Amino acid sequence: MLCREMKKYVVVVLLLVIALELVSCSGKDKERLCNGRLIKKNPSFIFVHVGKTGGGSLQSALRRQPLSHNRYHVCQPLPAEVVGKPLLVSVRHPVSRSLSVWNWRRYKCGKGLNCAHQDEIDLFKGCSFSDMIDAIAHNVTASSLCSPHSINHWDTDFRWYFENLDEEYIAQHVWAIDQASMSRDVVDVFNALSWSSEGKAVVQALKTLHSHSSYEKDVTNLTSWQRTVLTDELSEEIAFYNLLKNVTRAKLQGFQDFAGGV
């Protein structure tokens, strides 16, 4: 009788050990997949997809060209395999991005799609865009129901992805592709990287893609006061956006000077 009970005990313990190991592996795999390590070990370049910058359309187009790449979206920090690789990042002026974040997340949460955080659900149930601007203007976002920091993608801006990279590394390896001039930027960047035919394939794919911008937007225009409030609130993000644009412009100018001198 005692032997039978011991066998049951051993079986239960073994099952618990196996279950814990499966949970542990699952967590590791998710982290590794999020960081791209299960996708390609030696990609030609890295694509950093910042939310609400046109990155979804750009990623779809990048799949149409033959060069291998890893995409990082809401994943941090960037893993070791990015070292020395060209880092392409989708960008958008932060004021425009913040408006797109509000409209997209309000639409998604209103449809009950991918809106798992209660703070974000409560915000869109109880706050208008003007309420959020008021919370920012009166500096009460830490305690207000209407804080923009409850909104998915609001805080995961350009700085969030690159906080572990210094400016020198960014100046050497990061290439910004702006939502407002995406096709032109793709051509310029891919030409500078000696991938002109691949760049043409991406641009051709962009022409055939349909974005999800046709959904009904809550806010389409900002008042001058709202723009001023957001510009002040997003000043550090705007400065980093300008840094990414400037280092890209400098590398492109260097490429053009070199090409012109050959």
Phi, psi and omega in degrees: 000316180295320180298319180296318179295322179296320179298318178299318181297314180298318180298316179298315180298315180298319178296321178295318179298316179297318180297316179296322179293321178295318178298316180299313180297320180300315179297319180294318181296320178297317180295316181293321179293319179299323180275001175086000188288345177265004184264289180220131184279335182223068183288157176289325178206169179248136174246119177260113184262100176278135185300137176063044176234014186082011184293331178296315178295318181296318178298318178299321179288323180296333178292343184274357179248158192281343183291136180283145177206159173248140180252136178239120182221117184054044177231133183209145355279169175297134186283174187296332186289354177282345187301125178081352180272148171299132178251107175269131182230132175281130182230164178200147179304131187303327178294315177296320179297317182296322178294319179293321177301312179301308184297316184291314182290324176297318177297313182296314181292325177297331178270357182071029183251122174051048181229076191267344185267127185297324179300320180289320177299314181296320180300311184287339175283325189249355187230142171265172176299320178297323176298319179295317179298320178298318179298321178293314184297325181265008174057044180239025184293338181291332185242352187276144172300331187266022180292131178294342182290352174278348187271129177303135180084346184298312184269348180270065181269194184302318183298323183300320181286325189252016186295339179265003179251135180277169186296326179296317179295317178300317181298328183275325195240344187263135179235120182270133175242110189276138179302327183285342181219044192299309184298315179298317180295320179300313180300312183297314183292314181294325175297317181296331179269008180066033179237049188297318181293323177294321177298320178297323179295322179294314180297319178298320179293322179300327181292336185261354184272149176244121180280173179266028183281001182277356179292156182289123183267142179284319182230127180247335181226147177256142170287164180298325179291317178299319179296320179296316180298313181293321179299319178291317181296324186259021187301320181289322177294321178297319179298320180288324174301315179295324176300312180299320178294318184291319180291328176292315179300320180296317179293321179294321178295319177299319178296317181294320178296319180294315181296323180289336182271350182282000000 
